[in-house]
Structure formats: C-alpha cells, structure tokens
Amino acid sequence: MSPRTVVGLSSPAATNIRKNGGGLIFYWFRQGDMRLHDNPALDRAAAICSQTQSKLVPVFCFDPRIYGDQARGEFGSIKCGPRRAKFCLESVLDLRESLEKKGSKLLVSTEKPEDLFRKLLQNHDGSRINDRTKLVYQDEVCSEEVAVANKVKKLFQSSEAVWGSTMYELKDLPYQEGLTDMPDTFTPFRNKVEKKSKILPPIPVPKDLGPFPSTDELPAALPYLSNLPTLQDMGYTQDQIDHANLQDPRGVMSFEGGETAALARVKDYIWDKNLLRKYFDTRNGMIGGDYSSKFSPWLAHGNLSPRYVARECQKYEEQIVANKSTYWLVFELLWRDYWKFFALKHGTSLFFPGGTIGSTQRWKHFEKNLQAWIEGRTGFPLVDANMRELAATGFMSNRGRQNVCSFLALELNQDWRYGAEYFESVLLDHDVHSNYGNWCSGAGMTGGRLNRFNIVKQSKDYDQHGDYVRLWLPELKDVPTQFVHEPWKMTQFQQMEYNCRLGVDYPSPITKPFYPDPKSGSKSEGDNNNRRGGEGKHNNSFKNNRHQRKEMKSLKTGSYQISS
C-alpha cells in the first residue's frame, strides 16, 4: 500500500532475537516523531525489547542533506533554515533529557543516517557487533524520506516501519489499499472518515526504556553521547546563526522546541486560559499569541501528538463546553491528516509543476518579482506584512499563507514550487505534506476549488483598521485606514502628508490590483477553510465583522469519535 517495508517478529533475524534474546533494537527518531507520549513506533520498539529481553538504542541524525547552508532545494533555498534548525535542536535536547529520565540515552549525530548506522553496527575491528539487531522507525510517505529509509534498513537483518503522526490510523480509513478511492477534495474525505472511522486513544509513555547497552555491546556509541551539535557544527554561517537567535518583539509568541514545551502550550491554551471555547471565532486573526492554538510547530516536529490534542478537546467538551469551536480544532487536525494521506496516494506528482492533475499550465519565473514577494516589497500591504513577519519570526497566520500563495501563483503566475520551497526553508512549522499540499492546491493543481484571493477585500475583512499591516510595515504608520490597504489610491499630496511616498518610502504595486467585476457574480475572496492543521489567527478588531458571522453560519459542525 505505501512505499514501505514492514518486517515483524516473524523474519529469521527477528526470530533469532525472540528465541535468544540479548538483541539490540535501534529506534530511529526522525523529525516527525520527537516525543515519548503517543508514539506508536517507539511503543512498538519498547514492546519488542520487553518481549525479547533486548536493549533499546535511540538515535537521531541531523542529516546534512537537510540541515546546514549547503543543503539546498531545487530552486536554491536552504532546505531547513537556521531558525527551524534551532527549534529541532531544542526538541532533540528535550528528547534526550526525557529518555534519560526513563533510563535510556540518545545518540545524536550530524552524519547521514546510513553512515551513522553503518558505524554503530560495527566493532572496532570492523566485525558486526551483533547478529540480533532490528531497526524500528516511524513510516513516512514522501520520496526523499522513503529513499533515506531504504538505505538505512538495508543495513539491518530486520526492520519495521510503523505508521504514526496522524489522528486516524492508515489501516482504519474507509478506503481501499493504496487509497485509490480516496477523494481528491477534503469535504467528502472528511464526511466519510468522520462517519466510519474512529480516532484511537493516545498511547501512554513507555514505563521503562532502559538499560542502554554497554560500550562492549555498542562500542561505536560513545562519541554520539556527548554534547549536542551546534548550528555551526551543522554547517550554518554565523550570519544565519545570528538571525536564528533574534527574537522580534512583534512576533506572535516565542516558540521553544520540545515535547515539554508542546504539552505546556496545550495545557495553557485549552485549560489554563480556557480559550478552546472560542477558537472558531478567533482563529483568523494575525496579531498576538492566543487567538489560535499555535500548536503547529510542535505538531510538525512530532513534539505533540494530534491524538493527544483530540483527546484533550474531547475532555474539554465533557468537562467545560461542547460547541463549534471545540470541534473545529479537531477539524483542523483532520486537514493535516488529509494532506499526509493525499501525499501517500499521489506520490511525487505532488511536487510537479502541474500537480496531481498533470496540468499543462505554463508558469513564469521572474526573479525580480519573486524577490519582491520574499522580501515583502510587492506594494500590496497584506502580502508584504505577512512576508516580513515570516522572514523575521518563521511564522505566518493561516489567513496570510492563503493570501500570499494566491498572490504569487495566481496574480504573478509565478511557479508555485518556488513559494513552497521558500516556505519549506523558513517556516518553523513546515511539514512536507501540508506545505506542498496547500501550495499545490492554492495554485489550482489538485483539482479542487480554485480560490483567487481578492487581496484588498481580504485585507479589509481580516485587518479592518490596518493594525496588522502597520505593525509590520512602519512605512504605513501614518497612513489613514481608508488608504492603508490601498496606498496606491493616495494622491501625491496625500503621500507627502502621510509620510509615505510610493516608489520611495513604500513600493508601488508590482502588478495591477485585482478588483473582480461585481456584475460577474464570481466569488474571488477565497474564504475556504484552514488547510494546514492546527492553526488559524484573528485580530481583536475582527470579532464583530459581518464577514465572520456569515462564515460561521455557512460552515457546518461535524463530529469525531475517539475509541474508548
């Protein structure tokens, strides 16, 4: 069904472990499962150790194909920007500390995983350490991750890939093997899954993960048990490191990587501040820390389990209140599931310019326009403010993401993959399925509804008084609300009066503003739902907006089931 090989305890090597004991079970942590709670693959590895009297060897690699200045994408962007790498470092540090509390350790390397495991499986004289070794890891579906896993598992007599990172188990979906009959649009997927499938309860943290093998049993381990690597060790430049350490006070909040911080944020948002009850009303904001959950960076790195979040929402509904908002956070997590299953179904076509529908659309590439978009110099305030926030903090609201995607792909006709790759580089909460799925869809390359966003209308709907654009565009601080989203409408006299000369203090629009013909009756503002999973934002000034009230009436609350 998926591009994975699963070898259980029935293979010859695994049978050897079961019969004789004393084996080594290598658990390979990857970027999507850096946690102990509700980690199906880790739970499986711990169970094998218990069943076979084997010892667990947890490992994490900062793969140089992903991390560092030399790791570049097809269009030149850094694969993992230094700010996200810093978040990963924090996550690994927290993971190591959690494992040590459970009697285990964590080997950490900056080598390619296949190179590290090759070393770990050898004695100093080059002979193999143990003929009873097994690899366990979380299954992934995209080509780069699958290719690396294929190289690693060849080194072991036995390997097992375990599905994880989604609310719903792959095997529990109401679709055929290979997901060939899974819909290519979200709503029918959502309706059928919610009706026919159940979310499994979170798996408890394993009680005991130790003891860790001795140096006699694992002689090559010692160098990887010392201090964690630094960003410099990973290959980032000093300028990049300095940028990663900057904290812009305008950012929505300070994000710290790790399971401990993730669980603290869930407690803070849902229980301490009692904010889940109004999530739907506030999710489309853009300023501040508490208009949305902000769970997405921790979800993306596997610091936080979506099933844990779903269970907390269910508990909240039982103890506090059940309403559209309490359902909607789980709904957003279902979007996140959808994109991973979508990526599994469609494979590498998700990364082609014509997307999963094989479109023959001819995209342009104008470097000057791309750089203006990246740097927030397009002359469209909502686009520019969002892009500057992203560059400064690694974060952007869901509403902003939809708008800047539509602008790049549909207004500038720029190859959408440049935008997706830049987001991959800069976003703290990048996960490959949601990012590329949303970009491919936003460009109209998945066959779903195409939303060409009316940037001016979106600006007025979601930033009524211009507070957000003024926050990130100081050039517009003196521009009155009537012009703040359309500065090109100011006369030369008004530009002088409001200290904002177009083409001097703030850029002139790089393309003609899009104003749909009201006589056509077409809908262009693109008020579709969050496709990222776990995020959405909202300004306080938006709470009385007619547009939001209309949106609330038009969206129907569904339901979800969690197995007891």
WOVEN-V786077 format. One record per run of one state. SS is the DSSP state (hx for helix, st for strand, lp for the rest). FROM is the first residue (numbers start at 1). LEN is the number of residues. If there is no record, write none. Layout:
BEGIN
SS:FROM:LEN
SS:FROM:LEN
END
This chain:
BEGIN
lp:1:11
hx:12:9
lp:21:3
st:24:6
lp:30:10
hx:40:13
lp:53:2
st:55:7
lp:62:5
st:67:1
lp:68:4
st:72:1
lp:73:5
st:78:1
lp:79:1
st:80:1
lp:81:1
hx:82:20
lp:102:4
st:106:4
lp:110:3
hx:113:8
lp:121:1
st:122:1
lp:123:5
st:128:1
lp:129:4
st:133:6
lp:139:4
hx:143:11
lp:154:5
st:159:4
lp:163:7
hx:170:3
lp:173:4
hx:177:3
lp:180:6
hx:186:11
lp:197:2
st:199:1
lp:200:22
hx:222:4
lp:226:5
hx:231:4
lp:235:3
hx:238:8
lp:246:13
hx:259:14
lp:273:3
hx:276:7
lp:283:13
hx:296:5
lp:301:5
hx:306:14
lp:320:4
hx:324:28
lp:352:3
hx:355:3
lp:358:6
st:364:1
lp:365:2
hx:367:9
lp:376:5
hx:381:13
lp:394:4
hx:398:14
lp:412:2
st:414:1
lp:415:1
hx:416:11
lp:427:5
hx:432:11
lp:443:12
hx:455:8
lp:463:4
hx:467:6
lp:473:1
hx:474:3
lp:477:4
hx:481:4
lp:485:2
hx:487:3
lp:490:2
hx:492:6
lp:498:4
st:502:1
lp:503:3
st:506:1
lp:507:11
hx:518:3
lp:521:19
hx:540:3
lp:543:3
hx:546:9
lp:555:7
st:562:1
lp:563:2
END
